[in-house]
C-alpha cells in the first residue's frame, strides 16, 4: 500500500523522504526481551555530560533503549533494513534522526550502502547542536545535508517580535557558506517537533503570530536552503514544549495558507531563490533588503520587521538590468528614481 502511495507521489512530481531512526528502539521493543539480542544495546545509563561524545553516542536519550552500532550484527541489520525500504518502495531519501548519537564510522558505512541502491538518494541528518562546525563535520560521512539548527536558533529570536536585526541571519549564511560543501541544500526551519512552536514563542514575546510568521516564512522561502514546514505552522498552531508541540492537527482556515502557497509558487518559478547568489543590500535593524541573483534574473526582497512604514533607495548598480521592478508577493511597486 505504501509503495502505491510513493508511485502516485512520483507521478505528481513529489519526492518522498522517510524519517529513519537507527539510534534507538521504542520503550517497549520486543528486542529488549529477546535473549539473542541482549548485546544489541548499550548499558542503560543517561547522558550526564553532553560535551562528552562517548556519552552522547552510548547513553540512552530520554530513556530510549540505545542500540550498539559497533556490534556487527546491529550494523548489518540496520543497513539491510534501510536498503530494503528503498528497494521495496522506491523512496527518494531519509531524514536521519539523532545523528550525533551514532558513531561516524557507522554513518560512513551506511551512506555508501544506501546510495549504492538508488542514484541521487538524498540523506538529510538531524544533528541537534548549536555549533555549525560540529554539524558540518558529519558531512564527511557522506550525509548530504542537515536540518539547520543554528538558522532556527537565530530566526526564532529575530522574528519573535518587531525590531530585531535581520542582518544576524545573513551572518549565519556567510558562516554556512564557508563550512558546508553545499549550503544551498541545508534544511531551514522555524518550527519542529522538539521545540516550542513558533506561534508560542511569538505570543510569549507579546507579538502577533500571524504577522511574525509571515515575516519569518518570507525570509525562509527567499534565502538559500530548503524550507521545511512542520505540520500546523500553516495555521499558526500553538504549543509549548514536547509533547504539547505535537497536538493533533487543527484544520482551521486562515490567511497563512494562501500566503505560504504563494511563497512556494514564487520560489518554484524563480531559480534565483533556490540557487542564486545571496547578497545583503541594506540592514537597518528590523528592516532589511537583500537580493538573489542567478544569471540575468535578480530578485529583491524587502522585509520590514518594525512597527513603522519604511522607504528605501536601492542603488541602480545593484542590478544588471535597468528595467522596472515587478512585484511578486504583493501589490506594492518600486518607483524608479531619476538618479
C-alpha positions in Angstrom: 0.0 0.0 0.0 2.8 2.4 0.9 4.6 1.6 -2.4 1.4 2.7 -4.3 1.4 6.0 -2.4 5.1 6.6 -3.4 4.2 5.7 -7.0 1.4 8.2 -7.0 3.6 10.9 -5.5 6.2 10.3 -8.2 3.5 10.7 -10.9 2.8 14.2 -9.3 6.4 15.1 -9.3 6.7 14.7 -5.5 9.7 13.0 -3.9 9.2 11.0 -0.7 11.6 11.1 2.3 11.1 8.8 5.2 12.2 9.5 8.8 14.7 6.8 9.8 15.8 6.1 13.4 18.8 3.8 13.9 20.0 5.1 17.3 17.4 3.6 19.5 14.2 1.5 19.7 10.9 2.2 21.4 10.5 1.8 25.2 8.6 -1.5 24.8 10.6 -3.0 21.9 10.3 -6.9 21.9 14.1 -6.9 21.3 14.6 -6.0 24.9 13.2 -9.4 25.9 15.0 -11.3 23.2 18.0 -13.2 24.7 19.6 -13.3 21.3 19.7 -9.5 21.2 20.9 -8.8 24.7 24.2 -7.5 23.4 22.5 -5.3 20.8 22.1 -2.5 23.3 24.4 -0.2 25.3 24.3 -0.3 29.0 21.2 1.6 30.4 22.6 4.9 31.5 21.6 8.5 30.9 23.7 11.2 29.2 25.1 13.3 32.0 27.7 15.3 30.1 26.5 16.4 26.7 30.0 17.6 25.8 31.4 14.0 26.2 31.0 12.4 22.7 31.3 8.9 24.2 28.3 9.5 26.5 26.4 11.2 23.7 26.8 8.1 21.5 26.3 5.4 24.1 23.9 6.9 26.6 20.1 6.4 26.4 18.4 9.5 25.0 15.3 10.3 27.1 15.4 6.7 28.4 15.1 5.2 24.9 17.0 1.9 24.5 20.2 2.7 22.8 21.4 0.4 20.0 25.1 -0.5 19.8 26.1 0.1 16.2 29.6 -1.2 16.9 28.1 -4.6 17.1 28.4 -6.0 13.5 25.0 -7.8 13.8 23.3 -4.5 14.7 25.1 -2.6 11.9 24.2 -5.3 9.3 20.6 -5.4 10.4 20.1 -1.6 10.3 21.8 -1.1 6.9 19.8 -4.1 5.4 16.6 -2.6 6.8 17.4 0.8 5.2 18.2 -0.7 1.9 15.0 -2.8 2.0 12.8 0.2 2.2 14.5 1.7 -0.9 14.3 -1.5 -2.9 10.7 -2.2 -2.0 9.1 1.2 -2.1 11.4 3.4 -4.3 11.5 6.2 -1.8 13.8 9.1 -2.5 15.6 9.8 0.7 15.9 9.6 4.5 15.7 12.2 7.2 18.2 10.7 9.7 17.2 11.0 13.3 19.6 11.6 16.2 22.7 11.5 14.0 25.1 12.8 16.7 24.2 9.8 18.9 25.5 7.3 16.4 29.3 6.8 15.6 30.5 8.4 12.5 32.1 5.1 11.4 28.5 3.7 11.2 27.3 6.6 9.1 30.2 6.2 6.7 29.2 2.5 6.0 25.5 3.4 6.0 25.8 6.2 3.4 27.9 4.1 1.0 25.4 1.2 1.2 22.1 3.1 0.8 23.5 5.2 -2.0 24.5 2.1 -3.9 20.9 1.1 -4.2 19.5 4.2 -5.8 21.1 7.1 -7.7 20.8 10.5 -6.1 19.3 9.1 -2.9 19.1 12.0 -0.5 20.2 12.0 3.1 19.4 14.9 5.5 20.6 14.4 9.0 19.4 15.8 12.3 22.4 16.9 14.3 20.8 18.9 17.2 23.7 21.2 18.1 24.3 25.0 18.2 27.8 24.8 16.7 27.7 24.7 12.9 31.3 23.4 12.8 30.2 20.4 14.8 27.3 19.8 12.5 29.3 20.2 9.3 31.9 17.7 10.4 29.2 15.0 9.9 29.2 15.8 6.2 32.5 13.9 5.9 30.5 10.7 6.5 28.6 11.1 3.2 25.4 12.6 4.6 24.2 15.2 2.1 22.5 17.8 4.2 21.4 18.7 7.7 18.5 20.4 9.4 19.9 23.8 10.2 19.6 24.3 13.9 21.8 27.4 14.0 19.5 29.0 11.5 16.5 28.1 13.7 18.1 29.5 16.8 18.6 32.9 15.3 15.4 33.1 13.2 13.2 32.2 16.1 14.8 35.1 18.0 14.9 37.6 15.2 11.3 37.2 14.2 9.6 36.5 17.5 8.7 40.3 17.8 9.4 43.5 15.9 12.7 45.4 16.0 15.3 42.6 15.9 18.1 42.9 13.4 17.6 40.6 10.4 21.3 41.0 9.5 22.2 38.4 12.1 20.7 35.8 9.8 22.9 36.9 6.9 25.9 36.3 9.2 24.6 32.7 9.7 24.5 32.3 5.9 28.1 33.5 5.4 29.3 31.1 8.1 27.3 28.2 6.5 28.8 29.1 3.1 32.3 28.6 4.5 31.6 25.3 6.3 29.4 23.1 4.0 30.1 21.6 0.6 26.6 22.7 -0.5 24.9 25.1 1.9 22.1 25.6 -0.6 20.5 22.3 0.5 20.6 22.8 4.2 17.1 22.3 5.8 15.9 25.7 7.2 13.0 25.6 9.7 11.3 27.8 12.3 9.1 25.0 13.8 9.7 21.4 14.7 8.6 18.6 17.0 11.3 19.1 19.6 10.9 22.8 20.4 8.0 25.1 21.4 6.1 26.2 18.4 7.0 29.5 16.8 3.5 30.8 17.5 4.0 30.2 21.2 7.4 31.9 21.2 5.8 35.0 19.5 2.9 35.0 22.0 5.3 34.9 24.9 7.1 37.9 23.3 3.9 39.9 23.0 3.8 39.7 19.2 1.2 38.8 16.7 1.8 35.1 15.5 0.3 35.7 12.0 2.3 38.8 11.3 5.6 37.3 12.6 5.0 34.0 10.8 4.6 35.9 7.6 7.9 37.7 8.1 9.8 34.5 9.1 8.3 32.4 6.3 9.0 35.1 3.7 12.7 35.1 4.8 12.9 31.3 4.9 11.5 30.9 1.4 13.7 33.6 -0.2 17.1 32.7 1.2 19.4 29.8 0.4 18.4 26.5 1.9 15.4 24.1 1.7 12.3 25.4 3.5 10.9 22.8 6.0 7.3 23.3 7.2 6.2 21.5 10.3 2.5 20.5 10.2 0.3 23.2 11.8 2.6 26.1 11.1 0.3 26.9 8.2 -2.5 27.6 10.6 -0.3 29.2 13.4 -0.8 26.3 15.8 0.1 27.0 19.4 2.1 24.5 21.5 4.8 24.5 24.3 7.5 22.0 25.0 7.2 18.4 23.8 4.6 16.9 23.8 2.4 20.0 23.7 4.0 20.9 20.4 2.7 17.7 18.9 -1.0 18.3 19.3 -3.5 16.9 16.8 -3.6 18.9 13.6 -6.1 21.8 13.6 -7.7 22.3 10.2 -8.6 26.0 10.6 -8.6 28.2 7.5 -6.6 31.4 7.8 -4.6 33.8 5.6 -1.3 31.9 6.2 -2.3 29.0 4.0 -2.6 31.0 0.7 0.4 33.1 1.8 2.6 30.0 2.1 1.2 28.7 -1.2 2.2 31.9 -2.9 5.7 31.9 -1.4 6.1 28.3 -2.6 4.9 29.2 -6.1 7.3 32.1 -6.4 10.2 30.0 -5.2 9.4 27.3 -7.7 9.1 29.8 -10.6 12.4 31.6 -9.9 15.6 29.6 -9.8 17.4 32.6 -8.2 15.6 31.8 -5.0 17.0 28.3 -4.7 20.3 28.5 -6.5 21.1 32.2 -6.9 23.8 34.3 -5.1 22.6 35.9 -1.9 23.7 39.5 -1.0 22.5 41.9 1.7 21.9 45.4 0.4 20.5 47.2 3.4 20.5 46.3 7.1 18.6 48.8 9.1 17.7 47.0 12.3 14.4 45.3 11.8 14.3 46.4 8.2 16.4 44.7 5.6 16.7 44.5 1.8 18.6 41.7 0.1 18.9 40.2 -3.4 19.1 36.8 -5.0 20.7 36.7 -8.4 21.1 33.9 -10.9 22.2 34.7 -14.5 20.1 37.6 -15.7 17.5 37.1 -13.1 17.6 39.3 -10.0 15.0 39.3 -7.2 14.9 41.9 -4.5 13.4 41.1 -1.1 12.5 43.7 1.4 11.4 42.6 4.9 10.0 45.1 7.4 10.1 43.7 10.9 9.5 47.1 12.5 6.4 48.9 13.7 6.8 51.7 11.1 6.5 52.1 7.3 9.8 52.1 5.6 11.1 53.8 2.4 14.4 52.8 1.0 16.6 53.7 -2.0 18.4 50.8 -3.6 21.4 51.9 -5.8 20.9 51.1 -9.5 24.3 49.4 -9.6 22.8 46.6 -7.5 21.1 45.3 -10.6 22.3 44.1 -14.0 19.2 45.5 -15.7 17.7 49.0 -15.8 14.2 47.7 -16.2 11.3 48.3 -13.8 11.0 46.0 -10.8 7.9 43.8 -10.9 6.1 43.0 -7.6 5.7 39.3 -6.9 4.2 38.9 -3.4 2.1 41.9 -3.0 0.8 44.9 -5.0 3.5 47.4 -3.9 5.5 48.9 -6.7 9.1 50.1 -6.7 9.5 53.6 -8.1 12.4 54.2 -10.3 14.2 57.4 -9.5 16.0 59.8 -11.8 19.3 59.5 -10.0 
